[in-house]
């Protein structure tokens, strides 16, 4: 209760006078900002963060991560599109062109367009609750006007009675109360303190509802011979400024696909016939008898969103005058100025409607509309990590936005298992858990991404999985070499993300597997509570045939892209098993550092000082032992009798180790690099060789190991001991359950046993 009270105290203020509002606007111009400027400031208020998308580093506005709502409606990916949207807002707010544009977001289904709407609503609502982002409008009390003016300007009881106060139904900016010339002078003085060089623009007149109240008060005080008419009309007994929390209906108008009614009603509202009879307005319709519940009325002052715009295509042409003239009519002779940022959202079906007269050329009746639409296209995600995050969101209540410090950390998030509660019997009376094994979500995400990538610009020697990895991490490791995405010439006009498997399809396939009582899932082994990566991949490929969302050509193409994904996932599982088998054989970091010091001393033919201040001379035996036993690169025959290296070993040391050291030294040249500062984990060759074992290493370490016995190893054998240790390490080190560790290791060993002998 205390927390709720505190939040509301911080959100709402006591109403203030018009003069006090102007004083506040001088201190904080945002409170009086026009729609596009306020929206821009709300987005920029949360700063940016660096992300990697399509292999390139980009600065992303944190606003679109939906931070105030714990990321529930975060927009994953499409950073370039969102940045372009912000650039549009900046141009519109500064009146540097595009003022007549209607921003149009389109794209395939399930690409995040609906999340954009929710994210905007959430972000603007929360920004308006902050002190920096307060939003204000005016409210009127005409019941307090009296025939004879006193210092209180009327009946104090009428002032105190909240029922007599009526807010502007369209969130009128308080500055619109001032006469135009006075308002321009106020804005000029406020803009002197604006820091972002985007001046405030308040071109609107009072809304018709407020104008009716203003005119009534003006008439009353003119009859009484009042000299200071404006002061009398805007006295706090008649006019006060109050803050409001931005939400749908208050500064944000949303026209949903199911909303119906005549165009005028959907745009601005409708007349209430009963009230017209009660409210006298000198022979014409009284605007106070208007509902003001149309999308433009609700969005006045900030943002108007037309959702699923293809369902409201008839309105789009009627919206043309809104960005151009910033006005709309309630009725003949009664018009309302509008200050709102127009945004429409649609699937590709709107484009088909807009192009129905394209062959008519200059006679196309929709040409004027198309000229005013500024199109921003959402695409399917082409980043493995983003798609994995999205799939987990679709299956669970997880909302945290992944913000890893390194790709290694992000890779761990991608491969993580997932436990999901499901019914454990047909009646649904019980609830149990099923596990999506490690790499299961990764497999589904990778297959989805691979179906979305354009294969025309894949460089020779690489495949679509390599392109997906380049897009996600920005580089590939090819043996000892690092290949950066910028080294490849990907086509900027490629169709990446234009089509492919949508996340909704993937989610439904996995959901069916989670609730599947049949033998399709986990068919290879009798462990019912685990769903393996290959189970998901097989189901995704099998279900393509019955999914109406895909054409015959798409099904064939997507089926052909399955094999490299399976190979990649198996490689990941194989790496896990190898790491688990060799976990206790890992060389410690001190031994690695010692080897590097000796190689450095050997290559430079001089002594090296280690981090303990000791002088190190190259020891041929220590280097030989490390290279043969730990690296497994060479046999004892690769060295002479005094442990001197042969040319092959020398080339390895110079080209792989020393070159990496020199590169590391160059990259850290501003940090006072010394040999003793070397972190072996930062040297690619050391990191690659020590972190990735192969089956030759297993043969060398476990001479009596036999993968053919893995499923049921005889007791008291090396195979049995290695299996027990491997299962334990998979559980403790990599997050496997015992069941998924058993299934994964059996699958890997079944493939290894074919070539073991």
Secondary structure, DSSP 8 states (H G I E B T S, - for coil): -HHHHHHHHHH----B-HHHHHHHHHH-GGGG--HHHHHHHHHHTT-EEEEEETTEEEEEEGGGGTGGGTTTT---S-HHHHHHHHHHHHHHHTTSS-TT-EEEEE-STTSSHHHHHHHHHHHHHHHHHSSTT-EEEEEE--TT--SS--TT-S-HHHHH-GGG-EE-TT---GGGGS-HHHHHHHHHHHHTT-SSS----------HHHHHHHHHHHHHHHHTT-S-HHHHHTSTTTEEEEEE--EETBEEEEE-TT--S-HHHHHT--B-HHHHHHS--TTS--GGGB---SHHHHHTTSEEEESSGGGGHHHHGGGHHHHHH-EEEEETTEEEE---EEEEEE-THHHHHHTTTGGGGGG-TTHHHHHHEEEEE------HHHHHHHHHHHHSS-------SSHHHHHHHHH--EEEEEE-STT---EEEEEE-TTHHHHHHHHHHHHHS-STT--TT--HHHHHHHHHHSEEEETTEEEEGGGS---TT--TTTSS--HHHHHHHHHHHHT--SSSTT-SSS-TTEE-HHHHHHHHHHTTTT-TTS-HHHHHHHHHTHHHHHHHHHHHHHHHHHHHHTGGG---HHHHHHHHHHHHHHHHTS-EE-TTS-EE---HHHHHHIIIIIS----GGGB-TTS-B-HHHHHHIIIIIIHHHHHHHHHTGGGT--GGG--GGGSHHHHHHHH---HHHHHHH-TT--GGGGGG--TTSHHHHHHHHHHHHHHHHH---HHHHHHHHHHHHHHHHHHH-
